[in-house]
Amino acid sequence: MASQAKKARSAKSAPVKKSRFSYIIEVVAELRKAHWPSRQEAVRLSLLVLLICVVVGGLLGGFDYLFYWLFNKVVLVG
């Protein structure tokens, strides 16, 4: 009786090996479930990302120039 329980436990814990083909089928099924944005939504969100990149780049460039200017005035006294 103990050997049957041991076999049942080892059978449950053994990983099930799937074929590569079944993996591809599962991937396609998951991609079909995903919400894909419309063309208008994708363009709008892309422009938003571009705008945010430009603003953040400008802020970082401004801070960089400010610190460069302060460093030259305070440390190099020039």
N, CA and C atoms as a LAMMPS dump frame, in Angstrom:
ITEM: TIMESTEP
0
ITEM: NUMBER OF ATOMS
234
ITEM: BOX BOUNDS ff ff ff
-5.0000000000000000e+02 5.0000000000000000e+02
-5.0000000000000000e+02 5.0000000000000000e+02
-5.0000000000000000e+02 5.0000000000000000e+02
ITEM: ATOMS id mol type element x y z
1 1 1 N 0.819 -1.182 0
2 1 2 C 0 0 0
3 1 3 C 0.872 1.259 0
4 2 1 N 1.928 1.238 0.742
5 2 2 C 2.818 2.393 0.797
6 2 3 C 3.511 2.613 -0.536
7 3 1 N 3.824 1.517 -1.238
8 3 2 C 4.491 1.666 -2.524
9 3 3 C 3.554 2.288 -3.565
10 4 1 N 2.25 2.002 -3.481
11 4 2 C 1.294 2.605 -4.407
12 4 3 C 1.186 4.112 -4.162
13 5 1 N 1.186 4.517 -2.905
14 5 2 C 1.107 5.942 -2.583
15 5 3 C 2.366 6.662 -3.057
16 6 1 N 3.499 5.991 -2.906
17 6 2 C 4.767 6.573 -3.338
18 6 3 C 4.786 6.742 -4.861
19 7 1 N 4.282 5.75 -5.584
20 7 2 C 4.226 5.836 -7.041
21 7 3 C 3.272 6.952 -7.477
22 8 1 N 2.147 7.08 -6.788
23 8 2 C 1.163 8.108 -7.126
24 8 3 C 1.755 9.495 -6.898
25 9 1 N 2.516 9.662 -5.806
26 9 2 C 3.145 10.945 -5.526
27 9 3 C 4.197 11.296 -6.576
28 10 1 N 5.011 10.317 -6.948
29 10 2 C 6.065 10.583 -7.919
30 10 3 C 5.473 10.852 -9.306
31 11 1 N 4.344 10.246 -9.613
32 11 2 C 3.7 10.476 -10.903
33 11 3 C 3.113 11.887 -10.96
34 12 1 N 2.599 12.385 -9.852
35 12 2 C 2.029 13.727 -9.816
36 12 3 C 3.108 14.799 -9.91
37 13 1 N 4.255 14.565 -9.313
38 13 2 C 5.287 15.597 -9.283
39 13 3 C 6.149 15.615 -10.542
40 14 1 N 6.056 14.593 -11.355
41 14 2 C 6.86 14.556 -12.57
42 14 3 C 6.327 15.594 -13.556
43 15 1 N 7.2 16.442 -14.131
44 15 2 C 6.721 17.457 -15.073
45 15 3 C 6.24 16.826 -16.37
46 16 1 N 5.18 17.389 -16.885
47 16 2 C 4.627 16.893 -18.141
48 16 3 C 5.376 17.58 -19.277
49 17 1 N 5.967 16.792 -20.13
50 17 2 C 6.74 17.348 -21.238
51 17 3 C 5.806 17.596 -22.418
52 18 1 N 5.755 18.867 -22.848
53 18 2 C 4.899 19.221 -23.973
54 18 3 C 5.759 19.394 -25.21
55 19 1 N 5.142 19.202 -26.336
56 19 2 C 5.876 19.371 -27.584
57 19 3 C 6 20.857 -27.913
58 20 1 N 6.912 21.183 -28.785
59 20 2 C 7.093 22.576 -29.211
60 20 3 C 5.879 23.059 -29.972
61 21 1 N 5.242 22.182 -30.691
62 21 2 C 4.071 22.557 -31.473
63 21 3 C 2.928 22.999 -30.557
64 22 1 N 2.715 22.284 -29.461
65 22 2 C 1.638 22.668 -28.536
66 22 3 C 1.957 24.003 -27.868
67 23 1 N 3.232 24.291 -27.644
68 23 2 C 3.634 25.577 -27.077
69 23 3 C 3.239 26.713 -28.018
70 24 1 N 3.492 26.543 -29.312
71 24 2 C 3.156 27.575 -30.294
72 24 3 C 1.646 27.784 -30.364
73 25 1 N 0.894 26.71 -30.281
74 25 2 C -0.573 26.814 -30.289
75 25 3 C -1.052 27.604 -29.074
76 26 1 N -0.459 27.341 -27.903
77 26 2 C -0.834 28.071 -26.69
78 26 3 C -0.469 29.547 -26.792
79 27 1 N 0.668 29.855 -27.398
80 27 2 C 1.075 31.252 -27.57
81 27 3 C 0.08 31.983 -28.466
82 28 1 N -0.292 31.378 -29.564
83 28 2 C -1.255 32 -30.478
84 28 3 C -2.597 32.208 -29.77
85 29 1 N -3.021 31.252 -28.971
86 29 2 C -4.284 31.384 -28.238
87 29 3 C -4.221 32.547 -27.254
88 30 1 N -3.103 32.724 -26.57
89 30 2 C -2.958 33.837 -25.632
90 30 3 C -2.919 35.171 -26.355
91 31 1 N -2.275 35.219 -27.515
92 31 2 C -2.231 36.465 -28.277
93 31 3 C -3.614 36.86 -28.78
94 32 1 N -4.441 35.904 -29.066
95 32 2 C -5.809 36.22 -29.496
96 32 3 C -6.647 36.764 -28.348
97 33 1 N -6.325 36.37 -27.113
98 33 2 C -7.062 36.864 -25.953
99 33 3 C -6.672 38.297 -25.597
100 34 1 N -5.482 38.731 -26.013
101 34 2 C -4.971 40.045 -25.636
102 34 3 C -5.798 41.162 -26.262
103 35 1 N -5.837 42.292 -25.568
104 35 2 C -6.515 43.485 -26.096
105 35 3 C -5.515 44.259 -26.934
106 36 1 N -5.803 44.421 -28.213
107 36 2 C -4.923 45.159 -29.102
108 36 3 C -5.52 46.538 -29.333
109 37 1 N -4.716 47.598 -29.227
110 37 2 C -5.269 48.946 -29.406
111 37 3 C -5.619 49.209 -30.87
112 38 1 N -6.56 50.125 -31.046
113 38 2 C -6.909 50.532 -32.408
114 38 3 C -5.767 51.39 -32.964
115 39 1 N -5.816 51.644 -34.259
116 39 2 C -4.761 52.453 -34.894
117 39 3 C -4.724 53.849 -34.282
118 40 1 N -5.888 54.445 -34.071
119 40 2 C -5.98 55.786 -33.498
120 40 3 C -5.406 55.809 -32.079
121 41 1 N -5.737 54.805 -31.31
122 41 2 C -5.239 54.722 -29.942
123 41 3 C -3.719 54.533 -29.916
124 42 1 N -3.193 53.721 -30.811
125 42 2 C -1.75 53.478 -30.865
126 42 3 C -1 54.751 -31.262
127 43 1 N -1.54 55.505 -32.226
128 43 2 C -0.902 56.756 -32.648
129 43 3 C -0.935 57.768 -31.504
130 44 1 N -2.07 57.888 -30.848
131 44 2 C -2.211 58.845 -29.75
132 44 3 C -1.239 58.53 -28.612
133 45 1 N -1.142 57.263 -28.238
134 45 2 C -0.245 56.878 -27.155
135 45 3 C 1.221 57.024 -27.556
136 46 1 N 1.534 56.773 -28.83
137 46 2 C 2.908 56.952 -29.301
138 46 3 C 3.312 58.423 -29.253
139 47 1 N 2.405 59.301 -29.655
140 47 2 C 2.688 60.735 -29.584
141 47 3 C 2.842 61.196 -28.135
142 48 1 N 2.061 60.633 -27.246
143 48 2 C 2.181 60.964 -25.83
144 48 3 C 3.547 60.557 -25.285
145 49 1 N 4.006 59.382 -25.644
146 49 2 C 5.328 58.916 -25.21
147 49 3 C 6.414 59.824 -25.778
148 50 1 N 6.306 60.198 -27.037
149 50 2 C 7.281 61.089 -27.669
150 50 3 C 7.305 62.446 -26.97
151 51 1 N 6.146 62.999 -26.665
152 51 2 C 6.056 64.278 -25.973
153 51 3 C 6.704 64.201 -24.591
154 52 1 N 6.421 63.145 -23.856
155 52 2 C 7.003 62.984 -22.524
156 52 3 C 8.521 62.853 -22.617
157 53 1 N 9.018 62.129 -23.62
158 53 2 C 10.471 61.998 -23.811
159 53 3 C 11.112 63.35 -24.081
160 54 1 N 10.466 64.178 -24.904
161 54 2 C 11.012 65.505 -25.22
162 54 3 C 11.01 66.381 -23.972
163 55 1 N 9.931 66.355 -23.207
164 55 2 C 9.847 67.181 -21.996
165 55 3 C 10.891 66.746 -20.967
166 56 1 N 10.978 65.46 -20.714
167 56 2 C 11.956 64.963 -19.735
168 56 3 C 13.377 65.233 -20.224
169 57 1 N 13.631 65.065 -21.509
170 57 2 C 14.949 65.373 -22.067
171 57 3 C 15.285 66.852 -21.894
172 58 1 N 14.309 67.714 -22.124
173 58 2 C 14.523 69.152 -21.922
174 58 3 C 14.823 69.488 -20.47
175 59 1 N 14.07 68.886 -19.56
176 59 2 C 14.315 69.118 -18.133
177 59 3 C 15.704 68.633 -17.722
178 60 1 N 16.067 67.457 -18.143
179 60 2 C 17.389 66.933 -17.792
180 60 3 C 18.501 67.778 -18.409
181 61 1 N 18.309 68.204 -19.65
182 61 2 C 19.29 69.083 -20.289
183 61 3 C 19.398 70.415 -19.563
184 62 1 N 18.266 70.964 -19.135
185 62 2 C 18.269 72.22 -18.373
186 62 3 C 18.989 72.079 -17.044
187 63 1 N 18.703 70.993 -16.323
188 63 2 C 19.402 70.75 -15.055
189 63 3 C 20.893 70.536 -15.286
190 64 1 N 21.24 69.848 -16.34
191 64 2 C 22.649 69.613 -16.658
192 64 3 C 23.359 70.935 -16.913
193 65 1 N 22.742 71.799 -17.7
194 65 2 C 23.349 73.097 -17.982
195 65 3 C 23.444 73.933 -16.706
196 66 1 N 22.402 73.919 -15.868
197 66 2 C 22.403 74.669 -14.612
198 66 3 C 23.541 74.215 -13.707
199 67 1 N 23.697 72.915 -13.545
200 67 2 C 24.77 72.408 -12.698
201 67 3 C 26.151 72.692 -13.292
202 68 1 N 26.263 72.649 -14.612
203 68 2 C 27.516 72.995 -15.28
204 68 3 C 27.861 74.449 -15
205 69 1 N 26.87 75.329 -15.143
206 69 2 C 27.075 76.752 -14.91
207 69 3 C 27.447 77.013 -13.447
208 70 1 N 26.718 76.384 -12.5
209 70 2 C 27.029 76.55 -11.074
210 70 3 C 28.436 76.028 -10.756
211 71 1 N 28.804 74.913 -11.319
212 71 2 C 30.129 74.352 -11.073
213 71 3 C 31.214 75.316 -11.549
214 72 1 N 31.02 75.873 -12.736
215 72 2 C 32.008 76.82 -13.25
216 72 3 C 32.083 78.083 -12.404
217 73 1 N 30.95 78.592 -11.93
218 73 2 C 30.934 79.82 -11.126
219 73 3 C 31.488 79.586 -9.719
220 74 1 N 31.131 78.503 -9.079
221 74 2 C 31.497 78.279 -7.691
222 74 3 C 32.87 77.637 -7.569
223 75 1 N 33.118 76.581 -8.256
224 75 2 C 34.353 75.818 -8.082
225 75 3 C 35.508 76.438 -8.882
226 76 1 N 35.267 76.761 -10.126
227 76 2 C 36.348 77.255 -10.96
228 76 3 C 36.485 78.784 -10.885
229 77 1 N 35.53 79.435 -10.225
230 77 2 C 35.499 80.894 -10.022
231 77 3 C 35.842 81.607 -11.337
232 78 1 N 35.001 81.403 -12.288
233 78 2 C 35.319 82.007 -13.564
234 78 3 C 34.143 82.502 -14.208
